[in-house]
Every structure is written in C-alpha cells, then in structure tokens.
Amino acid sequence: MTDVFSDAESPLLPESLQQSVSLVSKKWHPAIIRCLATSDGLGYSDLEDRLDGVSAKVLTDALSELQEHDIIDRTEVSQQPLRVEYTLTERGDELEGVIQSLADWGETHLDSNDEERVVLIADDDTRVITMHETWLEDEYTVRTARDGKETLDQLDTDVDVVVLDRRMPGLTGDEVLDWIRSQRYDTRVVMATAEDPEVEILEMGFDEYLTKPVLKDELQSAVANLIERAEYNEQVRELLALRSKLALLEAEVPGDELAADDAYTRYQKRLETLEHDIENPSKAAETALEQLRANNTQ
C-alpha cells in the first residue's frame, strides 16, 4: 500500500497543501490574520493587546513569517517616533476567508467541550508533584517541573493553570511568576507554598495562594475555579484575585498591622473601585463572586 505522506508530489497530499496546512496550523497566524481583517491597520502594540497571551518573541516571529509569504504588509506610518502598521494583502484577504470557513466547520462539527485543559505542577519535592499529579490527572493533562528552569521549558500558551511552589532551586517561584506575567501569558497561577503570606503578596501576579500542606479538595477546587475564571474578562479576573489576596491577609496578619500598611490600604481602595466599575458581571462571574464571598465568611 502506498504511503501518501511519503511522497510530496502525491495527488492526495501535494506539497502546496502541506505548506498551506503548516502555515494556518501555527497557533497565532490565524489569530493575527483575523485581527487585521477587522481593522484598517494595526500597530505592534495593538496586536499585543488584542492577542491575549502572545509573547513578544512569538508575535515578532509570526509577523515576519506572514510578511515573507506576502500575507501581510508592514507600513512605516511615522519615523519620529517610529510607528508601523500591519495590514492584510490581497492574498491575506483570501486566506482569511479560508480561515473563516474552517472556523465555521469546527463550530458545526467539533465538540468544544472536549477541549484539553493543561495544568503544570512546579515543585522541587518529587513527593508533592506525584501527589498533586494523582489528584488532577483524571480531569486534566498534567505537566510537571522540578525547578524554575524546567518550569519555563514546560510553559507555553497551552498551559491553563500553573501550580507553583515559591521556593525552588535556580529560579524561584516568584521569579517564574514575574516571567510569566512579563511575557503576558494568559495563564492562571496558584502559588502553593509553606511560606506564610505577607503584605508583599499584594504586588504579585498570582490568582490563588494555597499554604502547604495542600489538601486534595482544596487543590482541585482552586484549579477548577481558575480554569472557569479564564472565561471572564480581565477586570473580573483582577477583582477575584484581589479579593482572594485581601481575604488571605486578613485571616493571617493582625488587623493593626494591615491598617498601618500603605499597600494594604491602596489595594483595598483598588478593590472598591473594581466593585464599583463591574456593575453587570456575567452570570458565571457573579456566581464565582458569591462563592468567594461565602468562602471568605467561613
């Protein structure tokens, strides 16, 4: 039997088809094309804002490759300061129609409920990794890392949640968290650590904070909530993360110390602003808010 994949000139799988599939299968290429299709031109920072989770390097490489294939144009709008805009070429417009057709087909025929959810467990204690992996592997695809560098190696835009130890050899969990946020990964982070929380955690970009030893139900609930939280807008996610941090500090740090801390006061005011601004959260987000309020009163 002839293997159609072994012959690039096969009428069933010609080289032109292989090249086309390779181009549109790269995660950010279709997203960039669809962004540009709905605008008269976007700058680099505009694309960064719209493509939530893309890193600077990945975006730069994707734009270069799309230019090489004459799918997008790069136009210098001004020199002082330097500003460029990207637009679709005629070829890019044609490809956007193909991408829309694929999207329509997927919506009709593919079950979005089967979407893979990926959790990365990062801890230098092998026993903790094994235990946490056992608790989560039935529901999620689990990756593991035993130090900071390995955590960065395992990270990509497919990771939905990172369960992150604060103290690991090499890069610490705090440094890994800073890197995740600097690269603008749209990834939720649970800090799981034996360290008692201090007011400084208000400045950190995690979503939940669990103190070791972490209980099974506690970890499963945190991961499930954060995966659901990814569906909310950025403002609601910030509100939920800040509520969690303040509630944690209020349970662990004496009230007089908190009252005297400028950062705590500042973030309390930020929470009040968010609560005022979010007048009509989605039903799912409102349910999460109510659940968080209930948990904080227990």
Rosetta silent file (secondary structure, phi, psi, omega in degrees, C-alpha in Angstrom):
SEQUENCE: MTDVFSDAESPLLPESLQQSVSLVSKKWHPAIIRCLATSDGLGYSDLEDRLDGVSAKVLTDALSELQEHDIIDRTEVSQQPLRVEYTLTERGDELEGVIQSLADWGETHLDSNDEERVVLIADDDTRVITMHETWLEDEYTVRTARDGKETLDQLDTDVDVVVLDRRMPGLTGDEVLDWIRSQRYDTRVVMATAEDPEVEILEMGFDEYLTKPVLKDELQSAVANLIERAEYNEQVRELLALRSKLALLEAEVPGDELAADDAYTRYQKRLETLEHDIENPSKAAETALEQLRANNTQ
SCORE:     score description
SCORE:     0.000 S_00000001
   1 L     0.000  132.541 -177.658    0.000    0.000    0.000 S_00000001
   2 L   -76.883  134.424  176.694    1.400    3.431   -0.962 S_00000001
   3 L   -89.141  107.093 -175.976    2.006    5.888    1.882 S_00000001
   4 H   -64.570  -20.015 -177.909    0.598    9.177    0.606 S_00000001
   5 H   -81.899  -12.755 -177.105    2.541   11.049    3.292 S_00000001
   6 H   -88.349  -10.231 -175.630    5.920    9.857    1.993 S_00000001
   7 L  -122.571  110.576 -176.372    5.601   11.495   -1.422 S_00000001
   8 L   -64.857  -19.764 -178.947    5.386   15.285   -1.543 S_00000001
   9 L   -95.314    6.432  179.821    4.073   15.094   -5.122 S_00000001
  10 L   -57.620  135.215  177.849    1.205   12.748   -4.235 S_00000001
  11 L   -63.444  -21.640  178.370   -2.088   13.967   -5.752 S_00000001
  12 L   -81.044  -27.714 -178.774   -3.692   13.261   -2.363 S_00000001
  13 L  -142.550   69.104 -179.607   -1.200   15.371   -0.430 S_00000001
  14 L   -65.835  160.819 -178.360    0.636   17.764   -2.748 S_00000001
  15 H   -59.920  -35.375  179.685    3.374   19.994   -1.404 S_00000001
  16 H   -60.874  -37.237  178.139    1.144   23.056   -1.794 S_00000001
  17 H   -69.406  -43.103  178.535   -1.368   21.526    0.626 S_00000001
  18 H   -59.214  -43.036 -179.678    1.329   20.625    3.132 S_00000001
  19 H   -66.058  -40.488 -179.337    2.663   24.179    3.049 S_00000001
  20 H   -65.011  -44.962  179.534   -0.795   25.696    3.438 S_00000001
  21 H   -63.325  -41.246  179.348   -1.679   23.465    6.387 S_00000001
  22 H   -60.601  -39.121 -177.748    1.662   24.225    8.039 S_00000001
  23 H   -68.585  -48.589 -175.150    1.032   27.952    7.735 S_00000001
  24 H   -81.131  -13.177 -179.259   -2.502   28.082    9.147 S_00000001
  25 H   -82.019  -13.226  177.302   -1.838   25.461   11.846 S_00000001
  26 L   -71.931  130.166 -164.190    0.555   27.722   13.714 S_00000001
  27 L   -51.836  -46.332 -170.635   -1.406   28.981   16.673 S_00000001
  28 H   -90.660  -13.797 -179.198   -1.067   32.745   16.287 S_00000001
  29 H   -59.941  -53.781  178.720   -1.094   33.041   12.482 S_00000001
  30 H   -60.473  -35.714 -179.096   -4.886   32.711   12.058 S_00000001
  31 H   -65.227  -42.437  177.642   -5.439   34.987   15.062 S_00000001
  32 H   -62.850  -45.221 -178.923   -3.239   37.731   13.587 S_00000001
  33 H   -61.265  -42.257 -178.559   -4.950   37.432   10.197 S_00000001
  34 H   -70.758  -33.956  174.829   -8.421   37.667   11.746 S_00000001
  35 H   -61.526  -47.110 -177.484   -7.400   40.692   13.839 S_00000001
  36 H   -69.687  -27.854 -179.737   -6.153   42.518   10.750 S_00000001
  37 H   -67.363  -22.536 -177.245   -9.241   41.519    8.765 S_00000001
  38 L  -102.989   17.265 -178.396  -11.429   43.533   11.148 S_00000001
  39 L  -143.300  168.076  176.031   -9.321   46.713   11.047 S_00000001
  40 L   -91.513    1.741 -177.692   -7.824   49.243    8.649 S_00000001
  41 L   145.945  135.764 -179.060   -4.372   48.595   10.107 S_00000001
  42 E  -130.332  143.099  174.099   -2.896   47.744   13.491 S_00000001
  43 L   -83.040  173.558 -178.889    0.414   48.564   15.151 S_00000001
  44 H   -59.745  -47.237 -178.440    2.572   46.083   17.008 S_00000001
  45 H   -66.748  -32.052  176.344    1.284   47.140   20.440 S_00000001
  46 H   -62.328  -43.388  178.871   -2.316   46.994   19.160 S_00000001
  47 H   -65.545  -41.118  177.268   -1.801   43.369   18.166 S_00000001
  48 H   -56.858  -42.933 -178.817   -0.190   42.584   21.536 S_00000001
  49 H   -65.977  -38.266 -176.684   -3.250   43.984   23.308 S_00000001
  50 H   -80.190  -29.715 -177.800   -5.696   42.000   21.171 S_00000001
  51 L   -95.644   76.620 -175.311   -3.753   38.720   21.193 S_00000001
  52 L   -62.205  119.561  178.084   -4.017   37.987   24.892 S_00000001
  53 L   106.327  -10.033 -179.510   -1.242   35.579   25.911 S_00000001
  54 L   -79.833  139.671  176.596    1.158   36.006   22.980 S_00000001
  55 L   -86.522  160.248 -178.291    4.813   36.658   23.878 S_00000001
  56 H   -60.836  -42.279 -178.491    6.827   39.409   22.193 S_00000001
  57 H   -64.905  -45.500 -178.732    9.164   36.925   20.514 S_00000001
  58 H   -62.387  -42.114  179.810    6.345   34.740   19.192 S_00000001
  59 H   -64.960  -43.799  179.661    4.481   37.764   17.809 S_00000001
  60 H   -60.935  -45.835 -179.982    7.611   39.149   16.133 S_00000001
  61 H   -63.964  -41.260 -178.969    8.403   35.780   14.517 S_00000001
  62 H   -64.890  -43.230  178.565    4.803   35.306   13.355 S_00000001
  63 H   -62.294  -40.631  179.044    4.657   38.754   11.763 S_00000001
  64 H   -62.600  -43.507 -178.336    7.952   38.134    9.957 S_00000001
  65 H   -67.795  -39.101  178.747    6.760   34.812    8.543 S_00000001
  66 H   -66.926  -33.981  174.295    3.446   36.250    7.386 S_00000001
  67 H   -65.720  -41.845 -179.192    5.328   39.063    5.647 S_00000001
  68 H   -59.426  -32.416 -179.388    7.607   36.544    3.935 S_00000001
  69 L   -92.702    8.961  177.922    4.551   34.837    2.457 S_00000001
  70 L    58.941   37.176  177.580    3.065   38.184    1.330 S_00000001
  71 L   -95.980  -30.359  175.694    0.044   37.710    3.592 S_00000001
  72 E  -129.855  155.308  173.445    0.522   40.979    5.483 S_00000001
  73 E  -108.856  145.560  174.518    2.111   44.330    4.665 S_00000001
  74 E  -114.074  118.005 -177.427    4.246   46.368    7.066 S_00000001
  75 E  -118.620  131.811  177.185    3.976   50.129    6.513 S_00000001
  76 E   -82.017  113.355 -176.516    6.012   52.787    8.299 S_00000001
  77 E   -84.367  -40.385  178.402    3.488   55.403    9.420 S_00000001
  78 E  -150.127  155.645  179.258    5.914   57.775   11.146 S_00000001
  79 E  -100.185  -32.746 -179.028    9.629   57.964   11.928 S_00000001
  80 L  -127.101   98.825   -6.322    9.601   60.225   14.986 S_00000001
  81 L   -75.895  161.445 -179.982    8.503   58.320   16.936 S_00000001
  82 E   -67.383  126.083  176.103    8.790   55.196   14.828 S_00000001
  83 E  -141.627  131.784  178.446    5.382   53.652   14.240 S_00000001
  84 E  -121.600  157.324  175.863    4.450   50.909   11.843 S_00000001
  85 E  -129.707  146.997  178.028    1.114   49.377   10.884 S_00000001
  86 E  -111.574  137.157  177.183    0.269   45.940    9.595 S_00000001
  87 E  -136.602  161.778  176.789   -2.485   45.278    7.072 S_00000001
  88 E   -80.629  141.361  170.804   -3.663   42.284    5.068 S_00000001
  89 L   -82.768  177.657  175.173   -2.603   41.940    1.453 S_00000001
  90 H   -60.261  -39.215  177.266   -4.989   40.663   -1.214 S_00000001
  91 H   -63.773  -38.764  178.411   -3.518   37.220   -0.598 S_00000001
  92 H   -65.463  -38.179  176.744   -4.161   37.662    3.126 S_00000001
  93 H   -60.651  -41.311  178.826   -7.799   38.576    2.480 S_00000001
  94 H   -63.907  -42.011 -179.002   -8.238   35.346    0.539 S_00000001
  95 H   -67.305  -33.428  178.876   -6.644   33.322    3.336 S_00000001
  96 H   -62.248  -35.752  176.775   -8.906   34.959    5.934 S_00000001
  97 H   -64.146  -38.282  176.837  -11.890   33.598    4.017 S_00000001
  98 H   -65.032  -43.358 -179.869  -10.414   30.108    4.234 S_00000001
  99 H   -62.833  -40.136  177.957   -9.818   30.522    7.989 S_00000001
 100 H   -63.153  -39.498  177.899  -13.418   31.671    8.480 S_00000001
 101 H   -63.384  -40.690  177.149  -14.646   28.595    6.630 S_00000001
 102 H   -63.996  -41.061  179.149  -12.543   26.372    8.890 S_00000001
 103 H   -62.732  -43.100  179.043  -13.909   28.149   11.961 S_00000001
 104 H   -62.643  -41.742  179.713  -17.484   27.651   10.740 S_00000001
 105 H   -64.085  -43.359 -179.809  -16.810   23.958   10.077 S_00000001
 106 H   -63.973  -38.913  178.916  -15.274   23.472   13.528 S_00000001
 107 H   -64.193  -33.360 -178.372  -18.191   25.178   15.243 S_00000001
 108 H   -79.366  -39.341 -167.178  -20.581   22.860   13.431 S_00000001
 109 H  -113.156  -15.975 -177.606  -18.747   19.561   13.705 S_00000001
 110 L  -106.454  139.742 -177.415  -16.272   19.656   16.596 S_00000001
 111 L   -86.910  108.584 -179.030  -17.273   19.380   20.240 S_00000001
 112 H   -67.115  -16.750  179.389  -15.713   22.292   22.137 S_00000001
 113 H   -70.333  -14.635  179.709  -16.433   20.504   25.419 S_00000001
 114 H   -89.863   10.618 -178.190  -13.607   18.118   24.604 S_00000001
 115 L   -59.560  133.319 -179.629  -11.025   20.899   24.742 S_00000001
 116 L   -72.301  136.582  174.876   -7.862   19.798   26.501 S_00000001
 117 L  -113.839  129.937 -173.314   -7.036   21.592   29.737 S_00000001
 118 E  -115.150  129.314  176.852   -3.390   21.644   30.767 S_00000001
 119 E  -119.183  130.976  177.382   -2.074   22.067   34.319 S_00000001
 120 E  -107.467  120.932  178.143    1.635   22.491   35.056 S_00000001
 121 E  -101.859  119.526 -177.993    2.797   21.439   38.543 S_00000001
 122 E  -119.461  113.479 -177.501    6.116   23.021   39.519 S_00000001
 123 L  -159.882  143.266  179.865    7.724   21.876   42.771 S_00000001
 124 L   -86.200   -1.584  177.764   11.170   20.677   43.844 S_00000001
 125 L   -99.890  110.907 -177.161    9.632   17.987   46.072 S_00000001
 126 H   -59.609  -35.664 -179.655    9.018   14.855   43.997 S_00000001
 127 H   -64.629  -39.871  178.525    6.531   13.522   46.537 S_00000001
 128 H   -65.512  -43.388  178.604    4.423   16.669   46.277 S_00000001
 129 H   -58.867  -48.058 -178.645    4.478   16.515   42.472 S_00000001
 130 H   -60.101  -43.727 -179.238    3.382   12.881   42.482 S_00000001
 131 H   -64.992  -48.627 -178.917    0.561   13.559   44.933 S_00000001
 132 H   -65.654  -38.038  178.128   -0.740   16.628   43.121 S_00000001
 133 H   -63.022  -41.374  178.643   -0.470   14.916   39.752 S_00000001
 134 H   -62.152  -37.668 -179.647   -2.528   11.981   41.039 S_00000001
 135 H   -69.729  -26.032 -171.029   -5.216   14.361   42.263 S_00000001
 136 H  -109.877  -17.818 -168.580   -5.504   16.182   38.927 S_00000001
 137 L   -67.020  -21.557  178.865   -4.672   13.693   36.162 S_00000001
 138 L   -71.691  -25.548 -175.827   -8.221   12.345   35.795 S_00000001
 139 L  -106.099  -24.299 -171.825   -9.540   15.763   34.762 S_00000001
 140 L  -135.465  160.913  166.937   -6.570   17.459   33.122 S_00000001
 141 E   -81.124  121.392 -172.760   -3.446   16.914   31.079 S_00000001
 142 E  -109.063  128.582  170.056   -0.705   17.343   33.688 S_00000001
 143 E  -108.763  156.888 -179.062    2.848   18.503   33.075 S_00000001
 144 E  -133.597  153.377  176.444    5.499   18.588   35.806 S_00000001
 145 E  -147.892  145.394 -174.521    8.676   20.541   36.552 S_00000001
 146 L  -112.847    1.972  172.189   11.174   20.252   39.403 S_00000001
 147 L  -157.924  176.834 -175.441   12.922   23.620   39.264 S_00000001
 148 H   -63.259  -43.666 -178.538   12.469   27.096   37.844 S_00000001
 149 H   -63.112  -44.150  179.560   14.266   26.494   34.552 S_00000001
 150 H   -64.432  -31.949  176.952   12.318   23.315   33.851 S_00000001
 151 H   -62.423  -44.805  178.725    9.116   25.229   34.600 S_00000001
 152 H   -65.078  -35.953  178.304    9.934   27.776   31.902 S_00000001
 153 H   -64.541  -33.893 -177.150   10.776   24.948   29.496 S_00000001
 154 H   -84.313  -13.052 -176.336    7.367   23.354   30.106 S_00000001
 155 L   -80.374  136.151  167.012    5.451   26.623   29.737 S_00000001
 156 L  -155.975 -176.926 -174.506    3.639   27.574   26.567 S_00000001
 157 L   -72.817   -6.053  176.160    0.314   29.132   25.665 S_00000001
 158 L   -80.603  -16.451 -176.954   -1.468   25.773   26.029 S_00000001
 159 E   -76.026  120.885 -179.654   -0.966   25.789   29.818 S_00000001
 160 E   -84.978  -42.318 -176.192   -4.172   26.884   31.538 S_00000001
 161 E  -137.826  137.176  171.476   -3.033   26.759   35.178 S_00000001
 162 E  -111.824  126.413  171.862    0.367   26.619   36.885 S_00000001
 163 E   -98.012  108.025 -162.573    0.564   25.224   40.434 S_00000001
 164 E  -119.246  121.753  173.523    3.766   26.946   41.502 S_00000001
 165 L   -76.673  140.518 -177.458    5.990   26.425   44.535 S_00000001
 166 L   -76.447  -31.657 -175.191    7.598   29.679   45.722 S_00000001
 167 L  -114.504  102.435  176.800   10.949   28.173   46.726 S_00000001
 168 L  -130.417  156.154  178.673   12.664   26.122   44.020 S_00000001
 169 L   -66.237  151.525 -176.915   16.348   25.763   43.091 S_00000001
 170 L    74.363 -122.541  175.268   17.678   28.136   40.470 S_00000001
 171 L   -69.809  129.520  177.581   14.824   30.419   39.528 S_00000001
 172 L   -77.303  167.779  176.132   12.401   30.789   42.433 S_00000001
 173 H   -60.686  -37.481  178.147    8.658   30.538   42.034 S_00000001
 174 H   -61.543  -40.635  179.843    8.431   34.313   42.489 S_00000001
 175 H   -69.411  -38.856  176.779   10.858   34.829   39.588 S_00000001
 176 H   -62.544  -43.220  178.739    8.981   32.357   37.407 S_00000001
 177 H   -59.885  -44.553  178.449    5.730   34.196   38.173 S_00000001
 178 H   -59.927  -39.631 -179.366    7.320   37.530   37.193 S_00000001
 179 H   -66.523  -43.659  179.067    8.489   35.970   33.919 S_00000001
 180 H   -56.547  -46.272 -178.000    5.032   34.564   33.137 S_00000001
 181 H   -72.229  -34.676  178.879    3.442   37.979   33.589 S_00000001
 182 H   -65.827  -30.393  178.744    6.220   39.816   31.702 S_00000001
 183 L   -87.312   -2.341  175.746    5.595   37.539   28.714 S_00000001
 184 L    61.722   35.083  172.517    1.851   38.194   29.006 S_00000001
 185 L   -66.541  133.328  176.525    0.891   34.539   29.123 S_00000001
 186 L   -87.007   67.904 -175.256   -2.844   34.248   29.721 S_00000001
 187 L  -124.213  132.726  176.752   -2.211   31.586   32.363 S_00000001
 188 E   -82.804  146.016 -175.289   -3.745   31.390   35.831 S_00000001
 189 E  -128.276  127.617  171.829   -1.292   30.764   38.686 S_00000001
 190 E  -106.099  119.247  172.468   -1.790   29.060   42.049 S_00000001
 191 E   -84.019  121.492  179.089    1.052   29.656   44.493 S_00000001
 192 E  -119.138  109.511 -168.603    1.365   26.518   46.644 S_00000001
 193 E  -151.495  158.241  176.374    3.899   27.083   49.387 S_00000001
 194 L   -86.604   -5.740 -178.404    4.806   26.504   53.000 S_00000001
 195 L   -78.439  133.889  176.107    5.532   30.219   53.431 S_00000001
 196 L   -69.669  141.757 -178.083    3.031   32.243   55.408 S_00000001
 197 L   -69.622  143.014  173.954    1.591   35.121   53.358 S_00000001
 198 L  -124.323  169.838 -174.749    2.823   38.666   53.963 S_00000001
 199 H   -58.662  -26.422 -178.554    1.533   42.000   52.677 S_00000001
 200 H   -59.451  -20.415 -178.282    4.073   41.851   49.828 S_00000001
 201 H   -65.800  -17.775  179.331    1.905   39.247   48.081 S_00000001
 202 H   -62.601  -27.076 -178.782   -0.436   42.054   47.026 S_00000001
 203 H   -86.292   -5.862 -174.867    2.148   43.088   44.438 S_00000001
 204 L   -90.982  151.049 -172.343    2.462   39.576   42.992 S_00000001
 205 L   -93.165   29.573  177.243    0.631   38.434   39.881 S_00000001
 206 L   -85.744  169.696 -178.770   -0.820   35.129   41.114 S_00000001
 207 L  -105.959  -35.106  178.173   -4.520   34.280   41.233 S_00000001
 208 E  -140.905  155.605 -177.036   -4.745   31.996   44.294 S_00000001
 209 E  -132.816  115.399  179.141   -2.453   31.205   47.236 S_00000001
 210 E  -113.566  133.097 -179.684   -2.510   27.808   48.962 S_00000001
 211 E   -94.972  128.641  179.138   -0.477   27.084   52.072 S_00000001
 212 L   -70.230  150.235   -3.272    1.160   23.652   52.333 S_00000001
 213 L   -72.071  130.371 -178.304    0.276   21.008   53.144 S_00000001
 214 L   -82.447  133.651  178.271   -2.377   21.480   50.450 S_00000001
 215 L   -82.973  153.789 -178.323   -5.489   19.318   50.745 S_00000001
 216 H   -56.785  -53.112 -178.301   -6.853   17.372   47.782 S_00000001
 217 H   -62.071  -35.364 -179.026  -10.229   19.136   47.665 S_00000001
 218 H   -63.861  -46.089 -179.593   -8.500   22.481   48.121 S_00000001
 219 H   -68.573  -46.419 -179.340   -6.222   21.991   45.107 S_00000001
 220 H   -59.930  -41.603 -179.693   -8.924   20.513   42.867 S_00000001
 221 H   -66.128  -42.578 -179.078  -11.286   23.373   43.691 S_00000001
 222 H   -62.718  -45.322 -179.205   -8.630   26.040   43.072 S_00000001
 223 H   -64.877  -45.872 -179.879   -7.668   24.617   39.681 S_00000001
 224 H   -61.210  -41.727  179.961  -11.284   24.187   38.551 S_00000001
 225 H   -65.265  -38.851 -178.052  -12.172   27.730   39.613 S_00000001
 226 H   -71.720  -34.618  175.914   -9.190   29.225   37.791 S_00000001
 227 H   -65.307  -40.818  176.208   -9.962   27.376   34.573 S_00000001
 228 H   -67.027  -36.629 -177.983  -13.504   28.735   34.725 S_00000001
 229 H   -63.889  -25.335  179.840  -12.144   32.163   35.625 S_00000001
 230 L   -61.426  -20.319 -179.798  -10.217   32.274   32.350 S_00000001
 231 L   -80.213  -13.444 -177.840  -13.563   32.847   30.608 S_00000001
 232 L   -83.957  163.393  177.107  -14.119   36.121   32.461 S_00000001
 233 L   -75.632  168.342 -172.897  -12.799   39.465   31.294 S_00000001
 234 H   -60.400  -36.033 -177.605   -9.564   40.882   32.695 S_00000001
 235 H   -66.912  -43.174  178.574  -11.309   43.239   35.105 S_00000001
 236 H   -65.836  -39.876  178.365  -13.351   40.470   36.731 S_00000001
 237 H   -62.491  -40.542  177.852  -10.252   38.260   37.000 S_00000001
 238 H   -63.057  -43.113  179.963   -8.374   41.082   38.721 S_00000001
 239 H   -59.968  -46.470 -178.102  -11.253   41.588   41.145 S_00000001
 240 H   -64.572  -41.944  179.427  -11.388   37.886   42.045 S_00000001
 241 H   -64.933  -41.521 -178.681   -7.616   37.626   42.530 S_00000001
 242 H   -69.042  -39.444  175.539   -7.528   40.748   44.683 S_00000001
 243 H   -57.519  -44.278 -178.405  -10.443   39.591   46.822 S_00000001
 244 H   -63.202  -43.875 -179.071   -8.612   36.327   47.441 S_00000001
 245 H   -63.962  -46.508 -178.808   -5.362   38.062   48.419 S_00000001
 246 H   -64.884  -40.976  179.031   -7.019   40.509   50.801 S_00000001
 247 H   -63.345  -39.913  178.898   -9.100   37.773   52.435 S_00000001
 248 H   -62.744  -47.071  179.899   -5.975   35.664   52.906 S_00000001
 249 H   -64.131  -40.033 -179.245   -4.049   38.505   54.547 S_00000001
 250 H   -65.395  -25.615  178.135   -6.969   39.419   56.778 S_00000001
 251 H   -84.488  -23.659 -172.460   -7.045   35.819   58.024 S_00000001
 252 H  -109.830  -23.841 -173.667   -3.276   35.564   58.586 S_00000001
 253 L  -113.731  135.272  179.448   -1.988   39.044   59.522 S_00000001
 254 L   -54.794  142.671 -175.082   -3.078   41.035   62.611 S_00000001
 255 H   -60.609  -36.324 -178.742   -5.538   43.784   61.786 S_00000001
 256 H   -67.892  -32.118  176.539   -3.467   46.591   63.290 S_00000001
 257 H   -68.262  -41.296  179.349   -0.519   45.668   61.062 S_00000001
 258 H   -65.933  -43.213 -177.435   -2.707   45.707   57.978 S_00000001
 259 H   -61.258  -28.661 -178.299   -4.332   49.012   58.906 S_00000001
 260 L   -89.484   -1.911 -175.353   -0.891   50.627   59.153 S_00000001
 261 L   -95.693  124.378 -178.011    0.297   49.284   55.811 S_00000001
 262 H   -64.180  -39.256 -178.148    0.068   51.649   52.825 S_00000001
 263 H   -64.404  -42.465  179.374   -0.030   48.829   50.260 S_00000001
 264 H   -61.211  -45.186  179.054   -2.950   47.139   52.000 S_00000001
 265 H   -62.272  -41.602 -179.284   -4.889   50.419   52.110 S_00000001
 266 H   -63.308  -41.828 -177.963   -4.106   51.113   48.469 S_00000001
 267 H   -75.937  -27.044  172.108   -5.324   47.713   47.327 S_00000001
 268 H   -62.057  -42.776  178.785   -8.465   47.975   49.426 S_00000001
 269 H   -66.122  -37.257  177.735   -9.293   51.158   47.503 S_00000001
 270 H   -63.215  -39.386  178.291   -8.498   49.384   44.239 S_00000001
 271 H   -63.318  -42.186  179.005  -10.931   46.623   45.189 S_00000001
 272 H   -61.855  -38.288  178.359  -13.639   49.183   45.937 S_00000001
 273 H   -64.781  -44.610  179.823  -13.046   50.758   42.517 S_00000001
 274 H   -63.034  -43.604  179.987  -13.317   47.407   40.753 S_00000001
 275 H   -62.528  -35.131  179.113  -16.517   46.517   42.610 S_00000001
 276 H   -71.974  -39.748 -176.019  -18.000   49.855   41.593 S_00000001
 277 H   -72.652  -33.998 -177.444  -16.934   49.541   37.947 S_00000001
 278 L   -86.705   82.364 -175.846  -18.186   45.997   37.470 S_00000001
 279 L   -82.973  -31.464 -175.307  -21.885   46.791   37.565 S_00000001
 280 L  -132.221   65.132  178.334  -23.096   43.962   35.353 S_00000001
 281 L   -65.234  156.677  178.525  -20.765   40.950   35.595 S_00000001
 282 L   -61.495  161.899 -179.435  -21.729   37.848   33.687 S_00000001
 283 H   -59.366  -41.935  179.781  -23.877   35.275   35.451 S_00000001
 284 H   -64.246  -43.025  179.797  -20.924   32.890   35.736 S_00000001
 285 H   -66.101  -39.306  178.895  -18.690   35.582   37.155 S_00000001
 286 H   -63.515  -38.985  176.355  -21.374   36.673   39.600 S_00000001
 287 H   -61.272  -42.473  178.741  -21.706   33.076   40.797 S_00000001
 288 H   -64.451  -40.308  178.020  -17.958   32.946   41.360 S_00000001
 289 H   -62.224  -44.090  179.092  -18.066   36.222   43.263 S_00000001
 290 H   -63.164  -39.885  179.098  -20.839   34.948   45.506 S_00000001
 291 H   -64.425  -40.524  179.727  -18.934   31.731   46.147 S_00000001
 292 H   -66.439  -39.846  177.159  -15.809   33.691   47.047 S_00000001
 293 H   -61.368  -42.206  179.991  -17.778   35.906   49.409 S_00000001
 294 H   -63.331  -42.517 -179.563  -19.229   32.799   51.073 S_00000001
 295 H   -63.827  -36.372 -177.340  -15.791   31.223   51.450 S_00000001
 296 H   -72.412  -18.737  179.437  -14.390   34.383   52.999 S_00000001
 297 L   -94.575   -3.371 -178.533  -17.069   34.424   55.694 S_00000001
 298 L   -80.231    0.000    0.000  -16.479   30.817   56.772 S_00000001
